[in-house]
């Protein structure tokens, strides 16, 4: 069957996917050629073809794509970006592509007003729409909301966060309110001290923050708070080529007055070690390129000119930051102290150390930098000599022992001191911002999370490890909230939605934060050792996690690092190689006790306050109180960050969550340049391809019945207000004519397809005239619904009655079959026994017939024996028949035993008859002499009586005739008859020879009857004698038969 589609997408290493034209396609294979190069024909399986969208189809929501796949997702984002449509939806998730330029009118006040109160999907995608959705969800659900802004460095997270913050404060804050203004103005202050230029982003956030905007019950802004996460302190003491230190240092050089610069001893950035290692150029707009004095310009600035950015300007930003100091109620004294601290940090970084003399084992401050030492001590408000002594030696132990430091260790102490001072200064600034936006009437809040995105540089250290750990946790939260919980909600509400598989990164998180054996735990353990080393720490990681698929040694990826120098960790966004040489030093956030005491005694009021454990609320200082004075302190940065991050995740789980995924379109930070492969990787890392499939199949918008009913209740008439919420909504949806596929009713919620809730909201919020018509349609539908419900109820009653009658008939039928089956099961054994009994009776009749034709042995002992066995078998058959009549009172095992015994007896007689028939045939049928018969009979009798049985000569006297009638089997219980009720009687006592010829011809039953009824004593004795003879013969026969079986032979010893 031919396919009508003409275009598809083929994988391309540079652009992600390249457009191709389909030449031929069937159900198995498809042939196509690239649009840009038609020389090569590609053939691939038809089920793997990624079909392209029709031309000029670039929907606002990717869920509306006709051909849903990652190639069309990428192309839709690309084409919209090239048309300055930087926002795109994936259901309720917003994709924001950094435009690297200002788009006129995109964030104007008119745009803010346009999005206010509008449902998602009514207007084109925008960060304002997500902000308004979060606010409306907060009001409707009466629960706090969070907006997670994520993306890699340079994707525009910080700017997006500012726009969302501005929208919320301008739309729902009081007119020109001081709280709203301070929330907005806090951004440039925190950016000045927490952001820096990197090779990927001119304004990269080097810390994470969670901003809470608090609202009253009425929905007005009433305050806020900011919580910050790990600050990249290592940037303070060193930067990579092309990168800068934190912005405010350059702002001071560019914007501070000459008097302030002179007091701080500031010349130009290239003169300070903490700034000269990276880029020393300023950000300046064209209007300010000539405002800077040559004295503050480095050689790079003079030769290369200023850096360019669409919004950043170090000269103007300094004025903005100083103005924010005033708005945050930072006093002039604190501002002077702050400037002095920053100047002191720069001069502290210029201190270098020389080896000590032969007499002195410790290093010393180089005479070349004595000036820097003096200036740093002056600005920090500490004694110069004490500072020099504490930098070159440390005091430890209860006895106050002094340990000299090497040049390298002294430099590490110097840098550590600078980082601690700056980090606590940053914490103080955050606390001042929080004080300026009090949070007294909070009912609910909307939180904004802006944290550094996934990072992968040529050299990745402890900071990248922590940042990527944070992104792993946030990605897991995204998977839980959007993918896993979404599917759980569908199951709980009874919606049938096909599940979507996704990659779980829990194993990577366990590797990083696991107790005892996680990388962080191993790092803390190594940091506590007196002589811990990076090599030993790395070796432990490889040893313990040698079999972990997420971990690998660098050499396997052809990275020029020894195994003990780093490790490769496979994150959700790809593998990253971490260099571990500085992990231990960066993980310790504590100073030596002597340095803590030095800062605590500073004359700089602000510095002293920041380092006073009683006044500071710093997590670091609180933990420092638990350290014993005089010992080497250790405060784990990794543990602190892990604790903060886990608290953040708990807070996010307790709120409703909205996601903005920021995409960096290119690595050169230029407008209208779209690098497809890089963007595709980012979309994959975000999990948006999985989300796209889930949202298209599922129902991303949902609300409680009662909540939706309460929202629209004021628009309803009195009769409609009396309806149950579920009935009302069902009537409303049907009256509006909404397609059944666009919504589903769950157990407690109504669910909408992507973008369909906006259509419903628009239909309901129409003008009063249309609303009246809508109400009339709702009434009509309710009447029809109730009529159909009544008819359906009547039909159900009728059907139920029929079903009950049918079930009763079927119950009787089932009982009949069950009783029949039980009866057959009960009497099956009886029937089987009767069949066997009939078969045995037939065999017995045949034996009798054969006995009648056994002419050669009639009247002999052998004949008597056979007659005895036949009579006994007849008796046993009669006995088994009586047992079968009383089956309920007899065990079936007894009947089986009787049948087995009967079969054996008949089989034995049949064998014996067969043998004697063969003897007669061999004799030629000649009549044997009478003497021979007598001799044979006498020999047989002698053998039975005087042979092996050990019986005396004579006949058996049955003294108890009743025993024969009562239990004939007891006569056969022993082969010799010794335990029977018969006794030996002398043959000469009574002469019964007169009756012998007659009784020999009698059957077993006739003998029994004669014994019981005859009045002639001689006849009775003759019958008893004959009966005894037959039993003795039978007993002897059984004994010899058993003996032959025991000896392994089947020959029967015949009687002669």
Rosetta blueprint (number, residue, H / E / L):
1 X L
2 X L
3 X L
4 X L
5 X L
6 X L
7 X E
8 X E
9 X E
10 X E
11 X E
12 X E
13 X L
14 X L
15 X L
16 X E
17 X E
18 X E
19 X E
20 X E
21 X E
22 X E
23 X E
24 X E
25 X E
26 X L
27 X L
28 X L
29 X E
30 X E
31 X E
32 X E
33 X E
34 X E
35 X L
36 X L
37 X L
38 X L
39 X L
40 X L
41 X E
42 X E
43 X E
44 X E
45 X E
46 X H
47 X H
48 X H
49 X L
50 X E
51 X E
52 X L
53 X L
54 X L
55 X L
56 X L
57 X L
58 X L
59 X L
60 X L
61 X E
62 X H
63 X H
64 X H
65 X L
66 X L
67 X L
68 X L
69 X L
70 X H
71 X H
72 X H
73 X H
74 X H
75 X H
76 X H
77 X H
78 X H
79 X H
80 X H
81 X H
82 X H
83 X L
84 X L
85 X L
86 X L
87 X E
88 X E
89 X E
90 X E
91 X L
92 X L
93 X E
94 X E
95 X E
96 X E
97 X E
98 X L
99 X L
100 X L
101 X L
102 X L
103 X L
104 X L
105 X L
106 X L
107 X L
108 X L
109 X H
110 X H
111 X H
112 X H
113 X H
114 X H
115 X H
116 X L
117 X L
118 X L
119 X L
120 X L
121 X L
122 X L
123 X L
124 X L
125 X L
126 X L
127 X H
128 X H
129 X H
130 X H
131 X H
132 X H
133 X H
134 X H
135 X H
136 X H
137 X H
138 X H
139 X H
140 X H
141 X H
142 X L
143 X L
144 X L
145 X E
146 X E
147 X E
148 X E
149 X E
150 X E
151 X L
152 X L
153 X L
154 X L
155 X L
156 X L
157 X H
158 X H
159 X H
160 X H
161 X H
162 X H
163 X H
164 X H
165 X H
166 X H
167 X H
168 X H
169 X H
170 X H
171 X H
172 X H
173 X L
174 X L
175 X L
176 X L
177 X L
178 X H
179 X H
180 X H
181 X H
182 X H
183 X H
184 X H
185 X H
186 X H
187 X H
188 X H
189 X H
190 X H
191 X H
192 X H
193 X H
194 X H
195 X E
196 X E
197 X L
198 X L
199 X L
200 X L
201 X L
202 X L
203 X L
204 X E
205 X E
206 X L
207 X L
208 X E
209 X E
210 X E
211 X E
212 X E
213 X E
214 X E
215 X E
216 X L
217 X L
218 X L
219 X L
220 X L
221 X E
222 X E
223 X E
224 X E
225 X E
226 X E
227 X E
228 X E
229 X E
230 X L
231 X L
232 X L
233 X L
234 X H
235 X H
236 X H
237 X H
238 X L
239 X L
240 X L
241 X L
242 X L
243 X L
244 X L
245 X L
246 X E
247 X H
248 X H
249 X H
250 X H
251 X H
252 X H
253 X H
254 X H
255 X H
256 X L
257 X L
258 X H
259 X H
260 X H
261 X H
262 X H
263 X H
264 X H
265 X L
266 X L
267 X L
268 X L
269 X H
270 X H
271 X H
272 X L
273 X H
274 X H
275 X H
276 X H
277 X L
278 X L
279 X L
280 X L
281 X L
282 X L
283 X E
284 X L
285 X L
286 X H
287 X H
288 X H
289 X L
290 X L
291 X L
292 X L
293 X L
294 X H
295 X H
296 X H
297 X L
298 X L
299 X H
300 X H
301 X H
302 X H
303 X H
304 X H
305 X L
306 X L
307 X E
308 X L
309 X L
310 X L
311 X L
312 X L
313 X L
314 X H
315 X H
316 X H
317 X H
318 X H
319 X H
320 X H
321 X H
322 X H
323 X H
324 X H
325 X H
326 X H
327 X H
328 X L
329 X L
330 X L
331 X L
332 X H
333 X H
334 X H
335 X H
336 X H
337 X H
338 X H
339 X H
340 X H
341 X H
342 X H
343 X H
344 X H
345 X H
346 X H
347 X H
348 X H
349 X H
350 X L
351 X L
352 X L
353 X E
354 X E
355 X L
356 X L
357 X L
358 X L
359 X L
360 X L
361 X L
362 X L
363 X L
364 X E
365 X E
366 X L
367 X H
368 X H
369 X H
370 X H
371 X H
372 X H
373 X H
374 X H
375 X H
376 X H
377 X H
378 X H
379 X H
380 X H
381 X L
382 X L
383 X L
384 X H
385 X H
386 X H
387 X H
388 X H
389 X H
390 X H
391 X H
392 X H
393 X E
394 X E
395 X E
396 X E
397 X L
398 X L
399 X L
400 X L
401 X E
402 X E
403 X E
404 X E
405 X L
406 X L
407 X H
408 X H
409 X H
410 X H
411 X H
412 X H
413 X H
414 X H
415 X H
416 X H
417 X H
418 X H
419 X H
420 X H
421 X H
422 X H
423 X H
424 X H
425 X H
426 X H
427 X H
428 X H
429 X H
430 X H
431 X H
432 X H
433 X H
434 X H
435 X H
436 X H
437 X L
438 X L
439 X L
440 X L
441 X L
442 X L
443 X L
444 X E
445 X E
446 X E
447 X E
448 X E
449 X E
450 X E
451 X L
452 X L
453 X L
454 X L
455 X L
456 X L
457 X L
458 X L
459 X L
460 X E
461 X L
462 X H
463 X H
464 X H
465 X H
466 X H
467 X H
468 X H
469 X H
470 X H
471 X H
472 X H
473 X H
474 X H
475 X H
476 X H
477 X H
478 X H
479 X H
480 X H
481 X H
482 X H
483 X H
484 X H
485 X H
486 X H
487 X H
488 X H
489 X H
490 X H
491 X H
492 X H
493 X H
494 X L
495 X L
496 X L
497 X L
498 X L
499 X L
500 X L
501 X L
502 X L
503 X L
504 X L
505 X L
506 X H
507 X H
508 X H
509 X H
510 X H
511 X H
512 X H
513 X H
514 X L
515 X L
516 X L
517 X L
518 X L
519 X H
520 X H
521 X H
522 X H
523 X H
524 X H
525 X H
526 X H
527 X H
528 X H
529 X L
530 X L
531 X L
532 X L
533 X L
534 X H
535 X H
536 X H
537 X H
538 X H
539 X H
540 X H
541 X H
542 X H
543 X H
544 X H
545 X L
546 X L
547 X L
548 X L
549 X L
550 X L
551 X E
552 X E
553 X L
554 X H
555 X H
556 X H
557 X H
558 X L
559 X L
560 X L
561 X L
562 X L
563 X H
564 X H
565 X H
566 X E
567 X E
568 X E
569 X E
570 X E
571 X E
572 X L
573 X L
574 X E
575 X E
576 X E
577 X E
578 X E
579 X E
580 X L
581 X L
582 X L
583 X H
584 X H
585 X H
586 X H
587 X H
588 X E
589 X L
590 X L
591 X L
592 X L
593 X H
594 X H
595 X H
596 X H
597 X H
598 X H
599 X H
600 X H
601 X L
602 X L
603 X L
604 X L
605 X H
606 X H
607 X H
608 X H
609 X H
610 X H
611 X L
612 X L
613 X L
614 X L
615 X L
616 X L
617 X L
618 X L
619 X H
620 X H
621 X H
622 X H
623 X H
624 X H
625 X L
626 X L
627 X L
628 X L
629 X L
630 X L
631 X L
632 X L
633 X L
634 X L
635 X L
636 X E
637 X H
638 X H
639 X H
640 X H
641 X H
642 X H
643 X H
644 X H
645 X H
646 X H
647 X H
648 X H
649 X H
650 X H
651 X H
652 X H
653 X H
654 X L
655 X L
656 X E
657 X E
658 X E
659 X E
660 X E
661 X E
662 X E
663 X E
664 X L
665 X L
666 X L
667 X L
668 X L
669 X L
670 X L
671 X L
672 X L
673 X L
674 X L
675 X L
676 X H
677 X H
678 X H
679 X H
680 X H
681 X H
682 X H
683 X H
684 X H
685 X H
686 X L
687 X L
688 X H
689 X H
690 X H
691 X H
692 X H
693 X H
694 X H
695 X H
696 X H
697 X H
698 X L
699 X L
700 X L
701 X E
702 X E
703 X E
704 X E
705 X H
706 X H
707 X H
708 X H
709 X H
710 X H
711 X H
712 X H
713 X H
714 X H
715 X H
716 X L
717 X L
718 X H
719 X H
720 X H
721 X H
722 X L
723 X L
724 X L
725 X H
726 X H
727 X H
728 X H
729 X H
730 X H
731 X H
732 X H
733 X H
734 X H
735 X H
736 X H
737 X L
738 X L
739 X L
740 X H
741 X H
742 X H
743 X E
744 X E
745 X E
746 X L
747 X L
748 X L
749 X E
750 X E
751 X E
752 X E
753 X L
754 X L
755 X L
756 X H
757 X H
758 X H
759 X H
760 X H
761 X H
762 X H
763 X H
764 X H
765 X L
766 X L
767 X L
768 X H
769 X H
770 X H
771 X H
772 X H
773 X H
774 X H
775 X H
776 X H
777 X H
778 X H
779 X H
780 X H
781 X H
782 X H
783 X H
784 X H
785 X H
786 X H
787 X H
788 X H
789 X H
790 X H
791 X H
792 X H
793 X H
794 X H
795 X H
796 X H
797 X H
798 X H
799 X H
800 X H
801 X H
802 X H
803 X H
804 X H
805 X H
806 X H
807 X H
808 X H
809 X H
810 X H
811 X H
812 X H
813 X H
814 X H
815 X H
816 X H
817 X H
818 X H
819 X H
820 X H
821 X H
822 X H
823 X H
824 X H
825 X H
826 X H
827 X H
828 X H
829 X H
830 X H
831 X H
832 X H
833 X H
834 X H
835 X H
836 X H
837 X H
838 X H
839 X H
840 X H
841 X H
842 X H
843 X H
844 X H
845 X H
846 X H
847 X H
848 X H
849 X H
850 X H
851 X H
852 X H
853 X L
854 X L
855 X H
856 X H
857 X H
858 X L
859 X L
860 X L
861 X H
862 X H
863 X H
864 X H
865 X H
866 X H
867 X H
868 X H
869 X H
870 X H
871 X H
872 X H
873 X H
874 X H
875 X H
876 X H
877 X H
878 X H
879 X H
880 X H
881 X H
882 X H
883 X H
884 X H
885 X H
886 X L
887 X H
888 X H
889 X H
890 X L
891 X L
892 X H
893 X H
894 X H
895 X H
896 X H
897 X H
898 X H
899 X H
900 X H
901 X H
902 X H
903 X H
904 X H
905 X H
906 X H
907 X H
908 X H
909 X H
910 X H
911 X H
912 X H
913 X H
914 X H
915 X H
916 X H
917 X H
918 X H
919 X H
920 X H
921 X H
922 X H
923 X L
924 X L
925 X L
926 X L
927 X L
928 X L
929 X L
930 X H
931 X H
932 X H
933 X H
934 X H
935 X H
936 X H
937 X H
938 X H
939 X H
940 X H
941 X H
942 X H
943 X H
944 X H
945 X H
946 X H
947 X L
948 X L
949 X L
950 X L
951 X L
952 X L
953 X L
954 X L
955 X E
956 X E
957 X E
958 X E
959 X L
960 X L
961 X H
962 X H
963 X H
964 X H
965 X H
966 X H
967 X L
968 X H
969 X H
970 X H
971 X H
972 X H
973 X L
974 X L
975 X L
976 X L
977 X L
978 X L
979 X L
980 X L
981 X L
982 X E
983 X E
984 X E
985 X E
986 X L
987 X L
988 X L
989 X L
990 X L
991 X L
992 X L
993 X H
994 X H
995 X H
996 X H
997 X H
998 X H
999 X H
1000 X H
1001 X L
1002 X L
1003 X L
1004 X H
1005 X H
1006 X H
1007 X H
1008 X H
1009 X H
1010 X H
1011 X H
1012 X H
1013 X H
1014 X L
1015 X L
1016 X L
1017 X H
1018 X H
1019 X H
1020 X H
1021 X H
1022 X H
1023 X H
1024 X H
1025 X H
1026 X H
1027 X H
1028 X H
1029 X H
1030 X H
1031 X H
1032 X H
1033 X H
1034 X H
1035 X H
1036 X H
1037 X H
1038 X H
1039 X H
1040 X H
1041 X H
1042 X H
1043 X H
1044 X H
1045 X H
1046 X H
1047 X L
1048 X L
1049 X L
1050 X L
1051 X L
1052 X L
1053 X L
1054 X L
1055 X L
1056 X L
